[in-house]
Every structure is written in C-alpha cells, then in structure tokens.
C-alpha cells in the first residue's frame, strides 16, 4: 500500500531504453533516428581513457554524423562546466546531446540541454518544475551501476560559489532523456571504489523511493526488486569485476532503482547527501553512505511496515511485530555493507567540522528531495541528524 491513496490518478514516464550487452553500439543509430545534424558528445576524462567514449565517436563517424566532444566535466559537475558546455553546443551548431559516462556527464548534458533551450544560468532552474521549454534530444550511455541519471527526471549541479548542490526536478518529465543504452559491459572498467559508491547510491535510491510519500504500487515493484538485486550482487561484482553476470545484475538493480525514484521521488537522506557533497566536493555515493542510516532511523516510526519490507528484500530475517528489532537489523546491515565496501563511517572522517553542521542543515532544508520524504523534518532536526552522523 503506497503512502498516498492507491486510487490516485498517476502518470509514469520513463525514457525508451535498451538493456544488454552491446547496447552502447546503438548510439549512432539512435542519433540518426533522432535527426542529429551534429551531436555534442559529453563525457569525462576517465570514461574517455577507458575507451567507451571513443567507441561512441567511431559509431557516429561510421554513420557520417558530425560531432563535437566535450570532456570538461568534473566528478560533481559544476555550474561553470554546464555553462561552458552550452556555449560550445551553440558555437558548434549542435542539435543533439549524447552523454557517455556516469551521473556527472549525464547531469552535465542535461544542464547543457536546459540552458540551450531556455537561456539564463543553470542555477536559475533549481527546484521543481522551473523549466519552460523542453531540452534538445538526449541519448545516454551510462557507465556506472548506480546513479540512474540516464532514466530520471532529476539533474544535480554543484554551485561552487556557495559550496552547495542544486537539485533540478522536472515533474512534467521535460528533462527525461529520450533513450538510454544500458550496457553491463561498461561496468567492467569501473574502479572498485567507484563501484562501491555508485552501488550504495543505487540502493539508497530504491530505499528512499519505497518510503516516499509519492510511492505507488508500480514504483514499489521496481524499488523492492532493486533492493534485492543490489543487496545480493553488489559485493560479488566488486570481488569479481570481470564477471559480467554479476555486473549485469547490478546494472539491472540500478535500472530498477531509477524507474522507482524517478517516478516516486527521494527523501531526507538525499537532501542531506546533496548538501554534504556540495560542501566538501566529495562523491555522492560516499555521502549517501554516511547519512542513509540516520535518515532511516528518523523516518522509521512514520512508515515501519515499509522498512520491514525493505529489510526482507535485503535478505534479513525479521518479525514485523518487533519494530525495534527490525530497525536494529536494518541499520546494522546498512552499516555492515558500508564497512564491507570500505566506506568511511562518520562525517568527521571525511573532513566535516562541527561548525559546518548548521550550514549543511540549512542547505539540506531547502533541497527539493524533502518534498517527498515521509516525515517532514524541521531545520533543527536536520542539524541533529548531521550531529548523529558526525
């Protein structure tokens, strides 16, 4: 049973996607079908070095599609990089975007599309439904098993001037990519640390989508399956990075998590992680791992039956009537997973100072992800949660 009425009229949107080995090789064909006169390929140096970007460029050249390559993308894409990309997009007379990489190139490409279609500064579009005109066609080739930016209506951009991240959400789905080519083979070049961070991010997507106040029977199916897959296969895929079956299961889990959160929204842990990542310029998945357990504890008594289902999907043996036991088992499992992945346990360990906590709380309090959290926090409560994670 969703938190909102099961009788509510709902619309669900996802991009067209192709899942499986060699899916990435369809990028040129889709670009041609979408009328590409010149494609702007947005990637980053790491993905380019791994060879995935070059494969996409080769495919475009084979079909005679001109292209411009944009690699000036940081692990947390900055507003300045988006704006520079938009200038290149206009100068090169491109009419289609093709993102190759993890959440950073994909979010940067989304930002470039927003500015190219609507003008202004990308920071003008923070919040929910601030975008008027739809973006140019966008094709995504994701190379990490976690962010699901390739199928979502979200875009996260770092504002270095204020040491914060802004969340851009398009409820009308104008920011959802046109097609995602999801190829598990691209995960085989991920460093183990990146695999750990993005995998924990995918698990966090599914957990927060399942307890969201905008959840539904449809998003619940995707969320629980994502939790099951990631819990079962993330550690195996890191232990055996060349095992394509384990990578496929993680990529499938990430896809399911994306289908869930893009239509159900996220919650307090993502709001806190966005503020933390913007403040420290640290990986989003790392930030999620630091704050997810405290977010679960904060929300638990509002929706205990939902967290009981999450615990079961993670393979834990729990008794629904024993609520304290469910909460203990679930948070201990999240902390065990975090430790097994080699992820830091406290905010202090990643460089947060106690005097930073009020600023972090204020930034998180204004994040769009709080719109769908099941228990609405006060500013003081968010600061207390950071203190617990400190």
PyMOL commands that set and color helices and strands:
alter all, ss='L'
color gray80, all
select helices_A, chain A and resi 23-33+45-50+52-62+79-91+103-118+122-125+149-151+184-189+192-211+217-239+244-264+268-280+284-302+304-313+323-340+348-350+354-365+368-372+379-389
alter helices_A, ss='H'
color red, helices_A
select strands_A, chain A and resi 16-19+38-42+66-70+96-101+127-128+137-142+154-159+164-169+179-182
alter strands_A, ss='S'
color yellow, strands_A
deselect
rebuild
show_as cartoon
